[in-house]
Amino acid sequence: MIKKFFPAVMIVFILFSCGKQADVFKLDELYVSKLEQERENKDWEFTYEAKSPFNLDTTAKQQPLKYFEPTSEFIFKSKLYKNEKPDTIIIFGTRGEERKSSVEGFFILNYKGNDYKLNLYKSFVSGGKTYYSILFTDKTTGNETYHVGRYLDFTPNPDPEFIYEIDFNRAYNPYCAYSDMYTCPIPTKNDYLDFEIRAGEKNFHSELNTEKK
């Protein structure tokens, strides 16, 4: 999830420059506790909420979601580099359907001395409503993580110089990872990050969740 970065959060993370990765450091206990609670809450919602993919599709077998251990290695900060004239593209769904989206801009992630672009999309739904999304694949995709890709939530800030926190510990699977009842957008080739993001949610199917030693 990408969330707004306020001064109060500065006690949790070591500061680093825009678009740069911090040195790997021990995460604050409060951060880890909150993250673990979020994960427990999601398991609870999937068990008891009426609109859970496991309650709407009774053929889907529920099991606790699996995650990498929380790490500071995949927490980045960057401003949003907005495109002056966003391109409208077609993003395909897992059933072949076409979805119109505009490439609103991108973030710069620096990992081990290399810069990577992470795109931000604005998508359109019925009724004229829009929503923002970040889709990505990486070197774990199709092995330890879901073969279609993973997502991050995003909430925009009106300040063009605002520094966002890009936290891959909160990367999650779309519903189509759990049930064939759903279709979900497929990250494009431009959404590939050429390194292993061993953070966030793992592949749902247990036989693919063996963690590297």
C-alpha positions in Angstrom: 0.0 0.0 0.0 1.1 3.5 -0.6 0.1 5.8 2.2 0.6 9.5 3.0 3.8 10.1 5.0 3.3 12.5 7.9 5.9 13.6 10.5 4.5 11.3 13.2 5.6 8.3 11.1 9.2 9.6 11.0 9.8 7.9 14.3 9.2 4.5 12.7 11.4 4.8 9.6 14.9 6.1 8.9 14.6 9.1 6.6 16.1 9.0 3.1 16.1 11.1 0.0 13.3 11.2 -2.5 13.2 8.1 -4.7 16.0 6.4 -2.7 16.0 3.2 -0.7 16.9 3.4 3.0 19.5 1.1 4.4 18.0 -2.1 5.7 17.2 -1.6 9.4 15.1 -3.2 12.1 11.5 -2.3 11.8 9.8 -0.6 14.7 7.7 -2.9 16.9 4.7 -0.7 16.5 4.9 -0.9 12.7 5.2 -4.7 12.8 2.4 -5.1 15.3 0.1 -2.9 13.1 1.0 -4.8 10.0 0.3 -8.2 11.6 -3.0 -6.9 12.9 -4.0 -5.8 9.4 -3.2 -9.3 8.1 -5.2 -11.0 10.9 -8.1 -8.7 10.1 -8.0 -9.7 6.5 -8.2 -13.4 7.4 -11.1 -12.6 9.6 -12.9 -10.7 6.9 -12.3 -13.5 4.4 -13.8 -15.9 6.9 -16.9 -14.0 8.0 -17.7 -11.2 5.6 -20.6 -12.0 3.2 -18.8 -10.5 0.2 -15.6 -12.5 0.9 -14.4 -14.5 -2.2 -14.6 -17.6 -0.1 -18.2 -17.0 0.9 -19.4 -16.0 -2.6 -17.6 -18.9 -4.2 -18.2 -22.0 -2.1 -15.8 -24.1 -4.3 -12.9 -21.9 -3.1 -11.1 -23.5 -0.2 -10.1 -21.0 2.4 -6.8 -21.1 4.2 -4.8 -18.4 6.1 -3.1 -16.0 3.7 0.6 -16.3 3.5 3.2 -13.5 3.6 6.8 -12.8 3.6 8.3 -11.6 6.9 8.0 -7.8 7.3 11.2 -6.1 6.1 12.5 -2.6 5.7 14.3 -3.6 2.5 11.2 -3.0 0.3 10.0 0.3 1.7 10.7 3.2 -0.6 9.9 6.9 -0.7 9.3 9.0 -3.9 7.3 11.9 -5.2 4.8 11.2 -7.9 6.2 12.2 -11.3 3.0 13.2 -13.1 2.6 12.9 -16.8 1.5 16.2 -18.3 -0.6 14.4 -20.9 -1.4 11.0 -19.5 -1.7 8.3 -22.2 -4.9 6.2 -22.2 -4.0 2.5 -22.6 -5.9 -0.8 -22.6 -5.2 -3.1 -19.7 -6.4 -6.6 -20.2 -8.3 -8.6 -17.6 -7.7 -12.3 -16.8 -10.7 -13.2 -19.0 -9.5 -11.2 -21.9 -11.7 -8.2 -21.3 -10.3 -4.7 -22.1 -10.1 -2.0 -19.4 -9.3 1.6 -20.2 -6.8 3.2 -17.9 -4.6 6.3 -18.0 -1.0 6.4 -17.0 -1.1 9.2 -14.5 2.6 9.2 -13.6 5.3 7.1 -12.0 7.4 6.7 -8.9 11.2 6.2 -8.9 12.4 3.3 -6.7 16.1 3.0 -6.1 17.1 -0.6 -5.2 20.7 -1.6 -4.8 21.9 1.4 -6.8 19.5 1.0 -9.7 16.4 3.1 -10.5 13.1 1.5 -11.4 9.9 3.1 -12.6 6.6 2.1 -10.9 3.5 3.3 -12.8 0.4 4.8 -11.3 -2.9 4.1 -13.2 -6.2 5.9 -13.1 -9.0 3.5 -14.2 -12.6 4.2 -15.1 -15.7 2.3 -13.9 -19.4 2.7 -14.6 -21.0 5.9 -13.5 -18.0 8.0 -14.4 -16.2 7.0 -11.2 -12.4 6.6 -11.2 -9.9 4.9 -8.9 -6.1 4.8 -8.7 -4.1 1.6 -8.8 -0.6 0.2 -8.9 0.0 -3.1 -10.5 3.3 -4.9 -10.7 5.2 -8.0 -11.3 8.8 -8.9 -10.2 11.2 -11.8 -10.2 9.1 -13.7 -7.6 6.0 -13.6 -9.9 4.9 -17.1 -10.8 7.1 -18.7 -8.1 6.7 -17.4 -4.6 4.0 -14.9 -5.6 0.8 -15.0 -7.7 1.5 -15.5 -11.4 -0.7 -12.7 -12.6 0.9 -10.1 -10.3 0.2 -8.1 -7.2 -1.2 -4.7 -6.3 -0.7 -1.7 -4.0 -3.4 0.7 -2.8 -2.9 4.4 -3.4 -4.4 7.6 -2.1 -3.4 10.8 -4.0 -2.3 14.0 -2.2 -2.9 17.4 -3.9 0.6 18.6 -3.2 2.7 17.9 -6.3 5.9 17.7 -4.2 4.4 15.3 -1.7 6.7 12.4 -0.8 4.9 9.0 -0.7 5.9 5.9 1.1 5.8 2.8 -1.1 5.5 -0.1 1.2 5.7 -3.5 -0.5 5.0 -5.2 2.9 1.4 -4.3 2.0 1.4 -5.7 -1.5 -1.6 -8.0 -2.0 -3.1 -10.5 -4.4 -6.3 -9.7 -6.4 -9.4 -11.8 -5.8 -8.7 -13.9 -8.9 -5.8 -15.5 -7.0 -8.4 -17.2 -4.7 -11.3 -17.9 -7.1 -12.0 -18.4 -10.8 -15.2 -16.5 -10.2 -13.3 -13.2 -10.5 -11.4 -11.4 -13.2 -8.6 -8.9 -12.5 -6.4 -6.5 -14.4 -3.1 -7.9 -15.6 0.0 -5.8 -15.1 1.6 -4.7 -18.4 5.2 -5.4 -19.5 6.0 -1.8 -18.3 4.9 -2.8 -14.8 7.7 -5.3 -14.3 10.3 -4.6 -11.7 13.5 -6.5 -12.5 14.4 -7.7 -9.0 12.9 -9.9 -6.3 10.3 -8.2 -4.1 10.2 -10.7 -1.2 7.7 -8.7 0.7 3.9 -8.7 1.0 1.5 -11.5 0.2 2.7 -14.8 -1.2 1.1 -17.1 -3.7 -2.2 -18.4 -2.2 -1.7 -22.0 -3.2 0.4 -23.7 -0.5 2.4 -25.9 -2.8 3.9 -22.7 -4.2 4.7 -21.1 -0.9 7.9 -22.7 0.0 10.1 -19.8 1.1 13.7 -19.6 0.0 16.3 -20.5 2.7 
